[in-house]
């Protein structure tokens, strides 16, 4: 594509510098990652956008896709905001797959050949490039799962004949809520209540003045003037530290790294996310025709999720009520205020939900990738067999602690819900690639098969009346009552076999032809096979 050349002009004491932009054809010979291979930009007939590592790490974020916001045309990234939460990703609008009411129309993520539904376990610092396949021509080779687009991710590798390089990349910052909704203060709320014509609303103001006293500034207004958003929000730290050692010798390249990410939430409760990753990638050229390699990623994360109900409670809480009420001596364990004491229907105090709710999750992921590559005809014909194994283990614990604010605003017994999930995904790919030139004719052919084995298991149960409220005792074993109606055990097993191929041809680097075909077979549907062809034609006008 047409761009502009980089220029360096010495200042040398000049006060005025005249610069004439010089056009430059850039990027046409750049190689980008496509499905099961690579291609030069100038040979593409489909819509593919690639973002390199240096552009990804410019945005401090624990989520790789969040760092792509605003960098790729047609890619919509909507932040979830909560620590550890994955953003909503849409490639060129909302798709229809999987269409089962899950509202999960995210693209397919392919990390070094392995399929994922999300990549929240990856550190942006460990990624070499991200390629987004945005149209049917580019993504059809991945079949039905590519209906919502494909995001190809390549992790960092070392370079041959390079001394060991130690790289540190890190940051520390503070998150502060911006553009917070400005709510009515006590005086504005009192004026609204008195002018509303509602006898009940006016009586609530009088009840507040009788309970908490009158303001010295304006005796017609109660003393409390609570900004509930200000009370529940806090500055929250965010940090990331990444250390990588990479290099190589004549026939070997390696990259080993560790990453630590921590983020606290702006909601003032136990609300945070921590992730620790270890990564190792090695490639070894055994001889002129044989190359082997392995890539292993280990991710261990913990997450305390916020209580989403607190946001709604803060929005509706009246400003004429304080956070704490010294007159509420019966409250236990904390004397929080209660809007019902003023005549309102609900307690409204968001701190009750924040302090007596604990949502904790442990997430462990492993990704192992092993390959063997045979150069059957040097630089023309090669065969690569790749085995991928990904495991995800999730332990989720939801605890509701007892409290007493009033007779109609309390929780008598502690409740606990436990849930464990296990995902195992195995993919075995075998790909034969051929590239050759005959005068002005350039041909590339890819043929391959892919076998996958996916399994899922889930077990959940719930209990009430914990014998001990200390966190060390938050187990179902310590619950006096087990709710048999909330015990569930489920799972599934899916198999799939696919055949795919791609032909790319160009004549004199001017006329381009691109065609792909994938046949997907699966045990999931009654219709066992699906077929996904795609074609592309191109004409390089500049040639």
Buried (B, 14 or more C-beta within 10 A) or exposed (E): EEEEEEEEEEEEEEEEEEEEEEEEEBBBEEEBBBBBBEBBBBBBBBBBBBBEBEBBBEBBBBBBBBBBBEBBEBBBBEBEEBBBBBBBBBBBEEBEBEEEEEEEBBBBBBBBBBBBBBBBBBBBBBBBBBBBBBBBBBBBBBBBBBBBBBBBBBBBBBEBEEEEEEEEBBEEEEBEBEEEEEBBBBBEBBBEBBEEEEEEBBEBBBBBBEBBEBBEEEEEBBBBBBBBBEBBBBEBEBBBBBBBBBBBBEEBBBBBBBBBBBBBBBBBBBBBBBBBBEBBBBBBBEEEEEBEBBBBBBBBBBBBBBBEEBBEBBEEBBBBBBBEBEEBEEBEEBBBBBBBBBBBEEBBBBBBBBBBBBBBBBBBBBBBBBBBBEBEEEEEBBBBBBBBBBBBBBBBBBBBBBBBBEEEBBBEBBBBBBBBBBBBBBBBBBBBBBBEEEEEEBBBBBBBBBBBBBBBBBBBBBBBBBEEEEEEBBEBEBBEEBEEEEEEEEEEEEEBBBBBBBBBBBEEBEBBBBBBBBBBBBEEEEEEEBEBEBBBEBEBEEE
